[in-house]
């Protein structure tokens, strides 16, 4: 199971730093590939909450 965070197209956003925040909040591993963040495990709810707290609009699919 992998949780994918995509759709963050603003190149001014440091996806590496955002991935670090999400990995810490979800207590999981992960990586950044082609402007997407992949988190190991099912972390949709927790990742959505953290993103919303950081000002991102979230759509869960």
PDB file of N, H, CA, C and O in Angstrom:
ATOM      1  N   UNK A   1       0.854  -1.172   0.000  1.00  0.00           N
ATOM      2  CA  UNK A   1       0.000   0.000   0.000  1.00  0.00           C
ATOM      3  C   UNK A   1       0.900   1.235   0.000  1.00  0.00           C
ATOM      4  O   UNK A   1       1.872   1.311   0.751  1.00  0.00           O
ATOM      5  N   UNK A   2       0.562   2.187  -0.845  1.00  0.00           N
ATOM      6  H   UNK A   2      -0.228   2.125  -1.456  1.00  0.00           H
ATOM      7  CA  UNK A   2       1.307   3.438  -0.950  1.00  0.00           C
ATOM      8  C   UNK A   2       0.307   4.582  -1.015  1.00  0.00           C
ATOM      9  O   UNK A   2      -0.714   4.478  -1.695  1.00  0.00           O
ATOM     10  N   UNK A   3       0.593   5.674  -0.311  1.00  0.00           N
ATOM     11  H   UNK A   3       1.422   5.758   0.242  1.00  0.00           H
ATOM     12  CA  UNK A   3      -0.212   6.887  -0.391  1.00  0.00           C
ATOM     13  C   UNK A   3       0.542   7.861  -1.287  1.00  0.00           C
ATOM     14  O   UNK A   3       1.715   8.150  -1.052  1.00  0.00           O
ATOM     15  N   UNK A   4      -0.139   8.368  -2.319  1.00  0.00           N
ATOM     16  H   UNK A   4      -1.092   8.134  -2.511  1.00  0.00           H
ATOM     17  CA  UNK A   4       0.494   9.273  -3.271  1.00  0.00           C
ATOM     18  C   UNK A   4      -0.094  10.668  -3.119  1.00  0.00           C
ATOM     19  O   UNK A   4      -1.312  10.849  -3.135  1.00  0.00           O
ATOM     20  N   UNK A   5       0.790  11.653  -2.970  1.00  0.00           N
ATOM     21  H   UNK A   5       1.779  11.507  -2.957  1.00  0.00           H
ATOM     22  CA  UNK A   5       0.403  13.062  -2.906  1.00  0.00           C
ATOM     23  C   UNK A   5       0.854  13.676  -4.220  1.00  0.00           C
ATOM     24  O   UNK A   5       2.047  13.712  -4.520  1.00  0.00           O
ATOM     25  N   UNK A   6      -0.114  14.163  -5.012  1.00  0.00           N
ATOM     26  H   UNK A   6      -1.084  14.134  -4.768  1.00  0.00           H
ATOM     27  CA  UNK A   6       0.219  14.727  -6.317  1.00  0.00           C
ATOM     28  C   UNK A   6      -0.561  16.002  -6.554  1.00  0.00           C
ATOM     29  O   UNK A   6      -1.470  16.337  -5.794  1.00  0.00           O
ATOM     30  N   UNK A   7      -0.204  16.709  -7.608  1.00  0.00           N
ATOM     31  H   UNK A   7       0.534  16.437  -8.225  1.00  0.00           H
ATOM     32  CA  UNK A   7      -0.926  17.919  -7.971  1.00  0.00           C
ATOM     33  C   UNK A   7      -0.333  19.184  -7.386  1.00  0.00           C
ATOM     34  O   UNK A   7      -0.938  20.250  -7.497  1.00  0.00           O
ATOM     35  N   UNK A   8       0.825  19.096  -6.771  1.00  0.00           N
ATOM     36  H   UNK A   8       1.316  18.229  -6.681  1.00  0.00           H
ATOM     37  CA  UNK A   8       1.506  20.291  -6.252  1.00  0.00           C
ATOM     38  C   UNK A   8       2.472  20.733  -7.341  1.00  0.00           C
ATOM     39  O   UNK A   8       3.617  20.284  -7.397  1.00  0.00           O
ATOM     40  N   UNK A   9       1.991  21.618  -8.202  1.00  0.00           N
ATOM     41  H   UNK A   9       1.060  21.982  -8.156  1.00  0.00           H
ATOM     42  CA  UNK A   9       2.743  22.006  -9.396  1.00  0.00           C
ATOM     43  C   UNK A   9       3.616  23.239  -9.208  1.00  0.00           C
ATOM     44  O   UNK A   9       4.436  23.550 -10.072  1.00  0.00           O
ATOM     45  N   UNK A  10       3.455  23.943  -8.099  1.00  0.00           N
ATOM     46  H   UNK A  10       2.789  23.691  -7.397  1.00  0.00           H
ATOM     47  CA  UNK A  10       4.229  25.154  -7.851  1.00  0.00           C
ATOM     48  C   UNK A  10       5.688  24.772  -7.607  1.00  0.00           C
ATOM     49  O   UNK A  10       6.007  24.123  -6.610  1.00  0.00           O
ATOM     50  N   UNK A  11       6.572  25.177  -8.521  1.00  0.00           N
ATOM     51  H   UNK A  11       6.313  25.704  -9.330  1.00  0.00           H
ATOM     52  CA  UNK A  11       7.979  24.804  -8.401  1.00  0.00           C
ATOM     53  C   UNK A  11       8.669  25.499  -7.233  1.00  0.00           C
ATOM     54  O   UNK A  11       9.782  25.122  -6.868  1.00  0.00           O
ATOM     55  N   UNK A  12       8.031  26.510  -6.639  1.00  0.00           N
ATOM     56  H   UNK A  12       7.126  26.817  -6.936  1.00  0.00           H
ATOM     57  CA  UNK A  12       8.608  27.195  -5.481  1.00  0.00           C
ATOM     58  C   UNK A  12       8.460  26.366  -4.208  1.00  0.00           C
ATOM     59  O   UNK A  12       9.120  26.640  -3.206  1.00  0.00           O
ATOM     60  N   UNK A  13       7.596  25.354  -4.246  1.00  0.00           N
ATOM     61  H   UNK A  13       7.060  25.131  -5.061  1.00  0.00           H
ATOM     62  CA  UNK A  13       7.381  24.501  -3.078  1.00  0.00           C
ATOM     63  C   UNK A  13       8.440  23.406  -3.073  1.00  0.00           C
ATOM     64  O   UNK A  13       8.617  22.698  -4.064  1.00  0.00           O
ATOM     65  N   UNK A  14       9.136  23.274  -1.958  1.00  0.00           N
ATOM     66  H   UNK A  14       8.992  23.850  -1.153  1.00  0.00           H
ATOM     67  CA  UNK A  14      10.170  22.260  -1.796  1.00  0.00           C
ATOM     68  C   UNK A  14       9.501  20.941  -1.430  1.00  0.00           C
ATOM     69  O   UNK A  14       9.156  20.713  -0.270  1.00  0.00           O
ATOM     70  N   UNK A  15       9.319  20.075  -2.421  1.00  0.00           N
ATOM     71  H   UNK A  15       9.599  20.260  -3.363  1.00  0.00           H
ATOM     72  CA  UNK A  15       8.645  18.799  -2.170  1.00  0.00           C
ATOM     73  C   UNK A  15       9.448  17.908  -1.230  1.00  0.00           C
ATOM     74  O   UNK A  15       8.868  17.103  -0.501  1.00  0.00           O
ATOM     75  N   UNK A  16      10.758  18.037  -1.235  1.00  0.00           N
ATOM     76  H   UNK A  16      11.229  18.691  -1.827  1.00  0.00           H
ATOM     77  CA  UNK A  16      11.575  17.263  -0.316  1.00  0.00           C
ATOM     78  C   UNK A  16      11.268  17.611   1.125  1.00  0.00           C
ATOM     79  O   UNK A  16      11.156  16.729   1.976  1.00  0.00           O
ATOM     80  N   UNK A  17      11.132  18.900   1.397  1.00  0.00           N
ATOM     81  H   UNK A  17      11.222  19.617   0.706  1.00  0.00           H
ATOM     82  CA  UNK A  17      10.809  19.341   2.752  1.00  0.00           C
ATOM     83  C   UNK A  17       9.387  18.929   3.135  1.00  0.00           C
ATOM     84  O   UNK A  17       9.149  18.481   4.256  1.00  0.00           O
ATOM     85  N   UNK A  18       8.439  19.082   2.200  1.00  0.00           N
ATOM     86  H   UNK A  18       8.632  19.446   1.289  1.00  0.00           H
ATOM     87  CA  UNK A  18       7.063  18.678   2.462  1.00  0.00           C
ATOM     88  C   UNK A  18       6.986  17.172   2.714  1.00  0.00           C
ATOM     89  O   UNK A  18       6.255  16.728   3.600  1.00  0.00           O
ATOM     90  N   UNK A  19       7.734  16.390   1.943  1.00  0.00           N
ATOM     91  H   UNK A  19       8.328  16.751   1.224  1.00  0.00           H
ATOM     92  CA  UNK A  19       7.763  14.939   2.148  1.00  0.00           C
ATOM     93  C   UNK A  19       8.314  14.612   3.529  1.00  0.00           C
ATOM     94  O   UNK A  19       7.821  13.700   4.194  1.00  0.00           O
ATOM     95  N   UNK A  20       9.320  15.338   3.961  1.00  0.00           N
ATOM     96  H   UNK A  20       9.721  16.078   3.421  1.00  0.00           H
ATOM     97  CA  UNK A  20       9.901  15.117   5.288  1.00  0.00           C
ATOM     98  C   UNK A  20       8.859  15.361   6.382  1.00  0.00           C
ATOM     99  O   UNK A  20       8.770  14.597   7.343  1.00  0.00           O
ATOM    100  N   UNK A  21       8.068  16.434   6.231  1.00  0.00           N
ATOM    101  H   UNK A  21       8.140  17.055   5.451  1.00  0.00           H
ATOM    102  CA  UNK A  21       7.011  16.743   7.195  1.00  0.00           C
ATOM    103  C   UNK A  21       5.973  15.624   7.216  1.00  0.00           C
ATOM    104  O   UNK A  21       5.566  15.167   8.284  1.00  0.00           O
ATOM    105  N   UNK A  22       5.548  15.187   6.035  1.00  0.00           N
ATOM    106  H   UNK A  22       5.879  15.558   5.167  1.00  0.00           H
ATOM    107  CA  UNK A  22       4.532  14.140   5.947  1.00  0.00           C
ATOM    108  C   UNK A  22       5.048  12.810   6.496  1.00  0.00           C
ATOM    109  O   UNK A  22       4.328  12.113   7.210  1.00  0.00           O
ATOM    110  N   UNK A  23       6.282  12.460   6.170  1.00  0.00           N
ATOM    111  H   UNK A  23       6.867  13.027   5.590  1.00  0.00           H
ATOM    112  CA  UNK A  23       6.843  11.204   6.669  1.00  0.00           C
ATOM    113  C   UNK A  23       6.925  11.219   8.192  1.00  0.00           C
ATOM    114  O   UNK A  23       6.651  10.210   8.841  1.00  0.00           O
ATOM    115  N   UNK A  24       7.300  12.356   8.758  1.00  0.00           N
ATOM    116  H   UNK A  24       7.523  13.176   8.230  1.00  0.00           H
ATOM    117  CA  UNK A  24       7.361  12.470  10.209  1.00  0.00           C
ATOM    118  C   UNK A  24       5.991  12.368  10.848  1.00  0.00           C
ATOM    119  O   UNK A  24       5.821  11.687  11.860  1.00  0.00           O
ATOM    120  N   UNK A  25       5.013  13.043  10.260  1.00  0.00           N
ATOM    121  H   UNK A  25       5.151  13.596   9.438  1.00  0.00           H
ATOM    122  CA  UNK A  25       3.655  13.035  10.805  1.00  0.00           C
ATOM    123  C   UNK A  25       3.012  11.650  10.700  1.00  0.00           C
ATOM    124  O   UNK A  25       2.234  11.252  11.567  1.00  0.00           O
ATOM    125  N   UNK A  26       3.341  10.929   9.642  1.00  0.00           N
ATOM    126  H   UNK A  26       3.973  11.252   8.938  1.00  0.00           H
ATOM    127  CA  UNK A  26       2.736   9.617   9.417  1.00  0.00           C
ATOM    128  C   UNK A  26       3.600   8.481   9.955  1.00  0.00           C
ATOM    129  O   UNK A  26       3.196   7.319   9.908  1.00  0.00           O
ATOM    130  N   UNK A  27       4.776   8.806  10.460  1.00  0.00           N
ATOM    131  H   UNK A  27       5.104   9.750  10.498  1.00  0.00           H
ATOM    132  CA  UNK A  27       5.721   7.795  10.955  1.00  0.00           C
ATOM    133  C   UNK A  27       5.944   6.707   9.910  1.00  0.00           C
ATOM    134  O   UNK A  27       5.829   5.513  10.189  1.00  0.00           O
ATOM    135  N   UNK A  28       6.266   7.158   8.697  1.00  0.00           N
ATOM    136  H   UNK A  28       6.360   8.127   8.471  1.00  0.00           H
ATOM    137  CA  UNK A  28       6.478   6.210   7.607  1.00  0.00           C
ATOM    138  C   UNK A  28       7.653   6.652   6.752  1.00  0.00           C
ATOM    139  O   UNK A  28       8.152   7.770   6.875  1.00  0.00           O
ATOM    140  N   UNK A  29       8.074   5.763   5.897  1.00  0.00           N
ATOM    141  H   UNK A  29       7.668   4.854   5.796  1.00  0.00           H
ATOM    142  CA  UNK A  29       9.087   6.095   4.913  1.00  0.00           C
ATOM    143  C   UNK A  29       8.412   6.638   3.674  1.00  0.00           C
ATOM    144  O   UNK A  29       7.187   6.610   3.555  1.00  0.00           O
ATOM    145  N   UNK A  30       9.205   7.125   2.768  1.00  0.00           N
ATOM    146  H   UNK A  30      10.200   7.149   2.865  1.00  0.00           H
ATOM    147  CA  UNK A  30       8.645   7.634   1.530  1.00  0.00           C
ATOM    148  C   UNK A  30       9.709   8.265   0.665  1.00  0.00           C
ATOM    149  O   UNK A  30      10.886   8.298   1.023  1.00  0.00           O
ATOM    150  N   UNK A  31       9.278   8.767  -0.486  1.00  0.00           N
ATOM    151  H   UNK A  31       8.322   8.739  -0.777  1.00  0.00           H
ATOM    152  CA  UNK A  31      10.199   9.365  -1.439  1.00  0.00           C
ATOM    153  C   UNK A  31       9.471  10.389  -2.303  1.00  0.00           C
ATOM    154  O   UNK A  31       8.243  10.474  -2.289  1.00  0.00           O
ATOM    155  N   UNK A  32      10.246  11.160  -3.053  1.00  0.00           N
ATOM    156  H   UNK A  32      11.244  11.091  -3.065  1.00  0.00           H
ATOM    157  CA  UNK A  32       9.696  12.104  -4.020  1.00  0.00           C
ATOM    158  C   UNK A  32      10.096  11.615  -5.409  1.00  0.00           C
ATOM    159  O   UNK A  32      11.274  11.383  -5.679  1.00  0.00           O
ATOM    160  N   UNK A  33       9.100  11.460  -6.291  1.00  0.00           N
ATOM    161  H   UNK A  33       8.143  11.649  -6.072  1.00  0.00           H
ATOM    162  CA  UNK A  33       9.341  11.031  -7.666  1.00  0.00           C
ATOM    163  C   UNK A  33       8.501  11.884  -8.601  1.00  0.00           C
ATOM    164  O   UNK A  33       7.279  11.936  -8.464  1.00  0.00           O
ATOM    165  N   UNK A  34       9.140  12.548  -9.543  1.00  0.00           N
ATOM    166  H   UNK A  34      10.133  12.506  -9.654  1.00  0.00           H
ATOM    167  CA  UNK A  34       8.423  13.295 -10.589  1.00  0.00           C
ATOM    168  C   UNK A  34       7.316  14.190 -10.038  1.00  0.00           C
ATOM    169  O   UNK A  34       6.172  14.087 -10.482  1.00  0.00           O
ATOM    170  N   UNK A  35       7.625  15.058  -9.091  1.00  0.00           N
ATOM    171  H   UNK A  35       8.554  15.142  -8.731  1.00  0.00           H
ATOM    172  CA  UNK A  35       6.684  16.019  -8.500  1.00  0.00           C
ATOM    173  C   UNK A  35       5.530  15.341  -7.762  1.00  0.00           C
ATOM    174  O   UNK A  35       4.475  15.948  -7.583  1.00  0.00           O
ATOM    175  N   UNK A  36       5.716  14.092  -7.332  1.00  0.00           N
ATOM    176  H   UNK A  36       6.573  13.598  -7.478  1.00  0.00           H
ATOM    177  CA  UNK A  36       4.747  13.427  -6.464  1.00  0.00           C
ATOM    178  C   UNK A  36       5.476  12.922  -5.228  1.00  0.00           C
ATOM    179  O   UNK A  36       6.668  12.617  -5.278  1.00  0.00           O
ATOM    180  N   UNK A  37       4.754  12.838  -4.128  1.00  0.00           N
ATOM    181  H   UNK A  37       3.786  13.086  -4.088  1.00  0.00           H
ATOM    182  CA  UNK A  37       5.301  12.295  -2.897  1.00  0.00           C
ATOM    183  C   UNK A  37       4.651  10.938  -2.672  1.00  0.00           C
ATOM    184  O   UNK A  37       3.427  10.818  -2.709  1.00  0.00           O
ATOM    185  N   UNK A  38       5.467   9.919  -2.439  1.00  0.00           N
ATOM    186  H   UNK A  38       6.462  10.017  -2.409  1.00  0.00           H
ATOM    187  CA  UNK A  38       4.966   8.580  -2.155  1.00  0.00           C
ATOM    188  C   UNK A  38       5.293   8.246  -0.707  1.00  0.00           C
ATOM    189  O   UNK A  38       6.452   8.279  -0.295  1.00  0.00           O
ATOM    190  N   UNK A  39       4.254   7.925   0.057  1.00  0.00           N
ATOM    191  H   UNK A  39       3.313   7.899  -0.279  1.00  0.00           H
ATOM    192  CA  UNK A  39       4.419   7.525   1.448  1.00  0.00           C
ATOM    193  C   UNK A  39       4.125   6.035   1.568  1.00  0.00           C
ATOM    194  O   UNK A  39       3.149   5.549   0.997  1.00  0.00           O
ATOM    195  N   UNK A  40       4.950   5.316   2.297  1.00  0.00           N
ATOM    196  H   UNK A  40       5.743   5.711   2.761  1.00  0.00           H
ATOM    197  CA  UNK A  40       4.742   3.886   2.474  1.00  0.00           C
ATOM    198  C   UNK A  40       3.589   3.654   3.442  1.00  0.00           C
ATOM    199  O   UNK A  40       3.649   4.066   4.601  1.00  0.00           O
ATOM    200  N   UNK A  41       2.544   2.995   2.964  1.00  0.00           N
ATOM    201  H   UNK A  41       2.495   2.661   2.023  1.00  0.00           H
ATOM    202  CA  UNK A  41       1.384   2.678   3.796  1.00  0.00           C
ATOM    203  C   UNK A  41       0.164   3.510   3.434  1.00  0.00           C
ATOM    204  O   UNK A  41       0.224   4.399   2.585  1.00  0.00           O
ATOM    205  N   UNK A  42      -0.939   3.204   4.095  1.00  0.00           N
ATOM    206  H   UNK A  42      -0.988   2.482   4.785  1.00  0.00           H
ATOM    207  CA  UNK A  42      -2.207   3.902   3.867  1.00  0.00           C
ATOM    208  C   UNK A  42      -2.315   5.064   4.857  1.00  0.00           C
ATOM    209  O   UNK A  42      -2.690   4.870   6.013  1.00  0.00           O
ATOM    210  N   UNK A  43      -1.986   6.261   4.395  1.00  0.00           N
ATOM    211  H   UNK A  43      -1.682   6.418   3.456  1.00  0.00           H
ATOM    212  CA  UNK A  43      -1.951   7.443   5.260  1.00  0.00           C
ATOM    213  C   UNK A  43      -2.814   8.584   4.719  1.00  0.00           C
ATOM    214  O   UNK A  43      -2.520   9.754   4.966  1.00  0.00           O
ATOM    215  N   UNK A  44      -3.879   8.248   3.979  1.00  0.00           N
ATOM    216  H   UNK A  44      -4.117   7.297   3.778  1.00  0.00           H
ATOM    217  CA  UNK A  44      -4.705   9.283   3.362  1.00  0.00           C
ATOM    218  C   UNK A  44      -5.247  10.278   4.379  1.00  0.00           C
ATOM    219  O   UNK A  44      -5.143  11.489   4.182  1.00  0.00           O
ATOM    220  N   UNK A  45      -5.819   9.781   5.450  1.00  0.00           N
ATOM    221  H   UNK A  45      -5.904   8.797   5.610  1.00  0.00           H
ATOM    222  CA  UNK A  45      -6.440  10.676   6.437  1.00  0.00           C
ATOM    223  C   UNK A  45      -5.409  11.559   7.115  1.00  0.00           C
ATOM    224  O   UNK A  45      -5.597  12.772   7.205  1.00  0.00           O
ATOM    225  N   UNK A  46      -4.331  10.972   7.589  1.00  0.00           N
ATOM    226  H   UNK A  46      -4.178   9.986   7.516  1.00  0.00           H
ATOM    227  CA  UNK A  46      -3.306  11.748   8.312  1.00  0.00           C
ATOM    228  C   UNK A  46      -2.606  12.727   7.371  1.00  0.00           C
ATOM    229  O   UNK A  46      -2.391  13.884   7.733  1.00  0.00           O
ATOM    230  N   UNK A  47      -2.249  12.278   6.173  1.00  0.00           N
ATOM    231  H   UNK A  47      -2.423  11.339   5.878  1.00  0.00           H
ATOM    232  CA  UNK A  47      -1.569  13.161   5.220  1.00  0.00           C
ATOM    233  C   UNK A  47      -2.486  14.317   4.818  1.00  0.00           C
ATOM    234  O   UNK A  47      -2.030  15.454   4.693  1.00  0.00           O
ATOM    235  N   UNK A  48      -3.769  14.036   4.616  1.00  0.00           N
ATOM    236  H   UNK A  48      -4.140  13.113   4.717  1.00  0.00           H
ATOM    237  CA  UNK A  48      -4.731  15.086   4.261  1.00  0.00           C
ATOM    238  C   UNK A  48      -4.808  16.135   5.359  1.00  0.00           C
ATOM    239  O   UNK A  48      -4.811  17.336   5.088  1.00  0.00           O
ATOM    240  N   UNK A  49      -4.870  15.672   6.596  1.00  0.00           N
ATOM    241  H   UNK A  49      -4.868  14.697   6.817  1.00  0.00           H
ATOM    242  CA  UNK A  49      -4.961  16.596   7.730  1.00  0.00           C
ATOM    243  C   UNK A  49      -3.718  17.488   7.814  1.00  0.00           C
ATOM    244  O   UNK A  49      -3.834  18.697   8.015  1.00  0.00           O
ATOM    245  N   UNK A  50      -2.551  16.903   7.662  1.00  0.00           N
ATOM    246  H   UNK A  50      -2.456  15.921   7.498  1.00  0.00           H
ATOM    247  CA  UNK A  50      -1.301  17.668   7.732  1.00  0.00           C
ATOM    248  C   UNK A  50      -1.223  18.677   6.584  1.00  0.00           C
ATOM    249  O   UNK A  50      -0.820  19.822   6.786  1.00  0.00           O
ATOM    250  N   UNK A  51      -1.607  18.253   5.394  1.00  0.00           N
ATOM    251  H   UNK A  51      -1.935  17.322   5.230  1.00  0.00           H
ATOM    252  CA  UNK A  51      -1.585  19.175   4.241  1.00  0.00           C
ATOM    253  C   UNK A  51      -2.549  20.337   4.453  1.00  0.00           C
ATOM    254  O   UNK A  51      -2.199  21.487   4.188  1.00  0.00           O
ATOM    255  N   UNK A  52      -3.756  20.048   4.928  1.00  0.00           N
ATOM    256  H   UNK A  52      -4.039  19.114   5.143  1.00  0.00           H
ATOM    257  CA  UNK A  52      -4.735  21.108   5.183  1.00  0.00           C
ATOM    258  C   UNK A  52      -4.234  22.079   6.244  1.00  0.00           C
ATOM    259  O   UNK A  52      -4.449  23.286   6.130  1.00  0.00           O
ATOM    260  N   UNK A  53      -3.567  21.562   7.280  1.00  0.00           N
ATOM    261  H   UNK A  53      -3.392  20.582   7.373  1.00  0.00           H
ATOM    262  CA  UNK A  53      -3.013  22.411   8.326  1.00  0.00           C
ATOM    263  C   UNK A  53      -1.913  23.319   7.786  1.00  0.00           C
ATOM    264  O   UNK A  53      -1.624  24.366   8.367  1.00  0.00           O
ATOM    265  N   UNK A  54      -1.303  22.918   6.678  1.00  0.00           N
ATOM    266  H   UNK A  54      -1.538  22.068   6.206  1.00  0.00           H
ATOM    267  CA  UNK A  54      -0.235  23.706   6.060  1.00  0.00           C
ATOM    268  C   UNK A  54      -0.741  24.555   4.894  1.00  0.00           C
ATOM    269  O   UNK A  54       0.051  25.092   4.120  1.00  0.00           O
ATOM    270  N   UNK A  55      -2.058  24.670   4.775  1.00  0.00           N
ATOM    271  H   UNK A  55      -2.701  24.233   5.404  1.00  0.00           H
ATOM    272  CA  UNK A  55      -2.639  25.580   3.785  1.00  0.00           C
ATOM    273  C   UNK A  55      -2.913  25.021   2.413  1.00  0.00           C
ATOM    274  O   UNK A  55      -3.193  25.781   1.487  1.00  0.00           O
ATOM    275  N   UNK A  56      -2.842  23.716   2.254  1.00  0.00           N
ATOM    276  H   UNK A  56      -2.614  23.098   3.006  1.00  0.00           H
ATOM    277  CA  UNK A  56      -3.108  23.098   0.959  1.00  0.00           C
ATOM    278  C   UNK A  56      -4.571  22.678   0.867  1.00  0.00           C
ATOM    279  O   UNK A  56      -5.170  22.252   1.854  1.00  0.00           O
ATOM    280  N   UNK A  57      -5.137  22.806  -0.333  1.00  0.00           N
ATOM    281  H   UNK A  57      -4.650  23.153  -1.135  1.00  0.00           H
ATOM    282  CA  UNK A  57      -6.482  22.299  -0.600  1.00  0.00           C
ATOM    283  C   UNK A  57      -6.329  20.830  -0.957  1.00  0.00           C
ATOM    284  O   UNK A  57      -5.525  20.481  -1.822  1.00  0.00           O
ATOM    285  N   UNK A  58      -7.095  19.964  -0.295  1.00  0.00           N
ATOM    286  H   UNK A  58      -7.748  20.248   0.407  1.00  0.00           H
ATOM    287  CA  UNK A  58      -6.913  18.512  -0.458  1.00  0.00           C
ATOM    288  C   UNK A  58      -8.144  17.882  -1.077  1.00  0.00           C
ATOM    289  O   UNK A  58      -9.276  18.199  -0.713  1.00  0.00           O
ATOM    290  N   UNK A  59      -7.903  16.988  -2.018  1.00  0.00           N
ATOM    291  H   UNK A  59      -6.983  16.731  -2.315  1.00  0.00           H
ATOM    292  CA  UNK A  59      -8.962  16.166  -2.619  1.00  0.00           C
ATOM    293  C   UNK A  59      -8.519  14.722  -2.484  1.00  0.00           C
ATOM    294  O   UNK A  59      -7.509  14.325  -3.065  1.00  0.00           O
ATOM    295  N   UNK A  60      -9.263  13.934  -1.725  1.00  0.00           N
ATOM    296  H   UNK A  60     -10.084  14.257  -1.254  1.00  0.00           H
ATOM    297  CA  UNK A  60      -8.909  12.534  -1.489  1.00  0.00           C
ATOM    298  C   UNK A  60      -9.641  11.670  -2.506  1.00  0.00           C
ATOM    299  O   UNK A  60     -10.849  11.804  -2.705  1.00  0.00           O
ATOM    300  N   UNK A  61      -8.891  10.785  -3.143  1.00  0.00           N
ATOM    301  H   UNK A  61      -7.910  10.676  -2.981  1.00  0.00           H
ATOM    302  CA  UNK A  61      -9.484   9.857  -4.110  1.00  0.00           C
ATOM    303  C   UNK A  61      -9.221   8.457  -3.692  1.00  0.00           C
ATOM    304  O   UNK A  61      -9.638   7.520  -4.373  1.00  0.00           O
TER     305      UNK A  61
END
